[in-house]
Amino acid sequence: MLIGRKKEQKTLKGLLKSDKSEFVAIYGRRRVGKTYLVRETFNYRFAFQHTGTQNGSKTVQINEFAKSLRIAGMEDVPTMKDWYDAFFVLGNFLASLPDGKKIIFIDELPWMDTPKSDFVSALEHFWNGWATMRTDIILIVCGSATSWIVSKIVKNYGGLHNRLTRKIFLAPFSLYECELFVKSRELVMTRRQILETYMVLGGIPYYWTFLSSDRSWSQNIDAMFFDKEAQLQDEFNALYSSLFRNPEPYIDTVTILGTKKIGMTRSEIVKELGTDTGSTLTKVLDDLELCGFITAYNSIGKTKKDTVFQLTDNFTLFYFKFIRENRKHDSQFWSHSIKKTVYAVWSGLAFERVCFQHIPQINKALGISGVVSSTYSWIYRAQNEQESGVQIDMLLDRDDDVINLCEMKFSSDEYEITKSYDAELRRKARVFSAKTNTKKAVTTVMITTYGLVQNAYAADIQNQVTMEDLFEK
């Protein structure tokens, strides 16, 4: 059963009514459901379907392509020495089929582009020289290597420039969609448990399929990641290896970012890496952002060199805090960790990431859905011993001349603002206004799980957002 994805399904089904051939690229993080979306939308019926082979040579890729042609119904597949031959044979096979739309679905396309294979050139020739001369072809390609899909297909400035007729970025599920998923599988979970699961897994549907109704919440996490037969215990390495042909610099970068709550500038990353990687680091950061692992923020009064890169992938953050630290191979490591300080530290940080992933819901709760706003973190570092720095985890800079300084607090009950914390909130707003010279009204927003304890200090908070608001559609 396909949960959500209504907009994406509408786009795909609309291709069947087109009066021209259509070329569609679908991209998004590994395990986000790209393949499932296409297969469910078209009821698993394709004129031709093929999946690239990870780490396969050019010869292996073409041999597997030939097998897919046979499975599709081509009885006598000729020998194909290169990709030009392969796409020529595919064209002949499609031309032999009865009238009507012919859907071609090629999954994990980046894996087929092996070194010196001329794969992209052959694909360009197939599309420009054959498919566009017809009106009945629907070519759908996808792959987890988002950066490859974007650079080689979506932003291709060669033969495929402006040839793509549709592009679909498949985002992770929101909390709303995860709740629908939980209900569809008849799992008994409170919203608090769904939120905490989201803090671990993010909105990646594949991960959520491992939740079992016969286990408690903590037992489910142990079974997925820490049990001797845990099916996701090696997911971190598999994830980065499937996305990037040379995963080491990407893993090094997210490892460094995983140590900083608010993120790091490029110069800070270079310092931690111990070497100036130049254009390589630029590509690594761009690719990680395209794949949804990190987010880049530009703050008020800051230049491009001050851009802050923040690790925002829920699973990667969870990996660094827990999976990598399970050196004793405790099969109940999660159950043993949830009452320790490390859990409290992680949950606060993970909750902040979930809030950043639900900005539309926060805007809706604040009644500003129609107002254009920018979201980022902001930090001021003390310039001398007389000053103290300020860190604002989330800031909404609105076009209606208001800036919301958002404080995010994850707790098991209503959160209480104390006298000292109230003073800290006031200091943050004062320093921010002074250092940015903003003319906008600066207000504080509290984003919590269950709201605030109603005391004298809570009365000074202009707006509140709770966990319930984050579950809005």
Secondary structure as GFF3:
##gff-version 3
##sequence-region A 1 473
A	DSSP	alpha_helix	6	14	.	.	.	ID=ss1
A	DSSP	three_ten_helix	15	17	.	.	.	ID=ss2
A	DSSP	beta_strand	22	27	.	.	.	ID=ss3
A	DSSP	alpha_helix	34	41	.	.	.	ID=ss4
A	DSSP	beta_strand	48	51	.	.	.	ID=ss5
A	DSSP	alpha_helix	58	72	.	.	.	ID=ss6
A	DSSP	alpha_helix	83	95	.	.	.	ID=ss7
A	DSSP	beta_strand	102	107	.	.	.	ID=ss8
A	DSSP	three_ten_helix	109	112	.	.	.	ID=ss9
A	DSSP	alpha_helix	119	129	.	.	.	ID=ss10
A	DSSP	three_ten_helix	131	133	.	.	.	ID=ss11
A	DSSP	beta_strand	137	143	.	.	.	ID=ss12
A	DSSP	alpha_helix	146	149	.	.	.	ID=ss13
A	DSSP	pi_helix	150	154	.	.	.	ID=ss14
A	DSSP	beta_strand	166	169	.	.	.	ID=ss15
A	DSSP	alpha_helix	175	184	.	.	.	ID=ss16
A	DSSP	alpha_helix	191	201	.	.	.	ID=ss17
A	DSSP	alpha_helix	205	208	.	.	.	ID=ss18
A	DSSP	alpha_helix	217	225	.	.	.	ID=ss19
A	DSSP	alpha_helix	235	243	.	.	.	ID=ss20
A	DSSP	alpha_helix	248	257	.	.	.	ID=ss21
A	DSSP	beta_strand	264	265	.	.	.	ID=ss22
A	DSSP	alpha_helix	266	273	.	.	.	ID=ss23
A	DSSP	alpha_helix	279	290	.	.	.	ID=ss24
A	DSSP	beta_strand	294	297	.	.	.	ID=ss25
A	DSSP	three_ten_helix	304	306	.	.	.	ID=ss26
A	DSSP	beta_strand	308	311	.	.	.	ID=ss27
A	DSSP	alpha_helix	314	318	.	.	.	ID=ss28
A	DSSP	pi_helix	319	323	.	.	.	ID=ss29
A	DSSP	alpha_helix	333	337	.	.	.	ID=ss30
A	DSSP	alpha_helix	341	356	.	.	.	ID=ss31
A	DSSP	alpha_helix	359	366	.	.	.	ID=ss32
A	DSSP	beta_strand	373	380	.	.	.	ID=ss33
A	DSSP	beta_strand	390	398	.	.	.	ID=ss34
A	DSSP	beta_strand	402	409	.	.	.	ID=ss35
A	DSSP	alpha_helix	419	436	.	.	.	ID=ss36
A	DSSP	beta_strand	441	448	.	.	.	ID=ss37
A	DSSP	three_ten_helix	458	460	.	.	.	ID=ss38
A	DSSP	beta_strand	463	466	.	.	.	ID=ss39
A	DSSP	alpha_helix	467	470	.	.	.	ID=ss40
###
